[in-house]
Amino acid sequence: MYYTICMNPPGSFFKFLLGFLTFISVSFIITFAVGSYTVVQEEQKQTASAFQALID
């Protein structure tokens, strides 16, 4: 196994590329999910504040 990896630089590069692209993709997905969650939370706070202002 180790011998195959050492003697196959293109395969090693593609493994690195696949891992790197996977890492970047997961990072973007997490960033988007956190951003979306934050927007929803802020929207709920604003809605609650608006209703509270109408009631007062």
PyMOL commands that set and color helices and strands:
alter all, ss='L'
color gray80, all
select helices_A, chain A and resi 2-6+9-55
alter helices_A, ss='H'
color red, helices_A
deselect
rebuild
show_as cartoon
